[in-house]
Amino acid sequence: MPPRLTPLVAGLPATVPFVGPETQERQRGAAFAARIGANENAFGPAPSAIAAMQAAARDVWMYADPENHDLRHALAAHHGIAPGHIQVGEGIDALLGYVCRMFVAPGTAVVTSDGAYPTFNFHVAGFGGSLHKVPYRDDREDLSALLDRARATDAALVYLSNPDNPMGTWHDGAAITDMVAQLPDNTLLILDEAYIDAAPPGTAPVIDAAHPNVIRMRTFSKAYGMAGARVGYAIGSRDIIAAFDRIRNHFGMNRTAQIGALAALADQPYLHATLARIAAGRDRIAAIALSHGLMPLASATNFVTVDCGHGGAFARRVLAGLIDRGIFVRMPFVAPQDRCIRIGVGTEADLDLFEQNFGAALQAASR
């Protein structure tokens, strides 16, 4: 008899939540000329972080520090909290998986928004949780609906990204604080703040790191330009942060990535210069959309979601037209948000190519 999968795993589809640009390049037999679909930071990490990682490469024969001591302490100082409130992990994706492993058993109720970050759903399914989804309202996650569904299902977890992916919209910090105050006592809010660095002042709520019902997720993938390094961190109560050590991959972090993140965190002037470039890029994408009579959604992220003005079928044709022309972009996959496409802030050259090809893709989609 062959080795047997567990019934839970045997019943799951073998899927990858995202179709990466590399997969599409292999399928189309050509590289993309502009890679502006994966919410990456095309401006890259700080030169100081690159230099630190280059210097660290010679020591890659050593394992990484399993306690992430230096990075945890630097992050704690950055946020003005104790290191016991910080857990470092292999990107937010891995941290979400660890949280699900800690709190989700077969049948556990978990609440999220329909069309929100699919990797979270992937982890919930992997531990047998029962997903309960609420629709977006006005292209934003519906805080009231999330709370209502959490109460109705006795949910262990509620997932909320603020600013939001895939729409780029956001709630101000006061609204999030009010939501936290209304959480059921036995519900944990996972507040995914991957894009918070690019958001307007006041978007990040003031929440005590010791709050027992909130865990916040941050990353070096977006504003810090280190998506490929896989460095994320969680901010939460000491009890929850300590619980990660019960189940996490203690050697999961890449030593070179740890050192690069430490250098990137120290180079705040580069971060702020990058955020200015991201803001300028958002403005340019919005102007391109408006020049074609389309409506860009206000964005607090490193991408802009553009309403193509028709249904999902039309938006998919626009997307296909851009991909055919070597421009990698993505789109929301749930109606009515699937009437949009999502364009990441790229370099000037990337956005030049987008501008040059967008009109032709729209015309082709209209035929």
Number of C-alpha atoms within 10 A of each C-alpha: 3 4 5 8 9 8 8 12 14 10 10 12 8 8 8 10 12 10 11 12 19 12 11 15 15 10 10 13 9 11 16 18 15 22 24 25 20 18 24 22 23 22 17 17 25 24 13 15 23 20 13 20 21 14 14 16 14 10 12 13 8 10 13 19 16 15 14 19 14 14 23 21 17 16 24 18 12 11 13 10 16 15 20 19 21 28 27 28 27 20 24 26 18 22 23 23 20 21 24 24 18 16 16 24 17 13 12 19 22 26 28 27 24 18 22 24 20 16 17 21 24 17 20 26 21 19 20 19 21 19 20 17 18 20 20 21 10 9 16 20 27 17 19 12 18 24 21 16 19 26 18 10 15 17 23 22 25 24 20 24 25 27 29 24 26 25 28 23 22 24 20 16 17 14 14 20 14 12 15 20 11 12 19 17 12 13 22 23 23 21 20 23 21 25 25 24 22 22 22 14 10 11 21 19 16 11 15 12 21 18 14 17 20 23 23 20 26 22 28 25 24 22 26 26 21 26 20 11 19 21 25 23 23 26 27 25 20 18 12 22 20 14 15 19 14 11 11 17 14 15 15 16 23 19 22 23 24 27 21 28 30 20 21 24 19 17 17 13 12 17 19 15 10 22 20 13 18 24 18 13 21 25 17 18 23 21 16 21 22 13 12 12 12 16 18 22 18 17 22 25 32 27 30 29 30 24 20 22 13 12 15 21 12 18 23 21 18 24 24 19 21 23 23 13 18 20 25 25 21 24 21 22 17 14 14 15 22 21 22 32 25 26 26 27 29 26 18 13 11 17 22 13 16 26 17 11 17 20 18 15 20 19 12 14 17 10 6
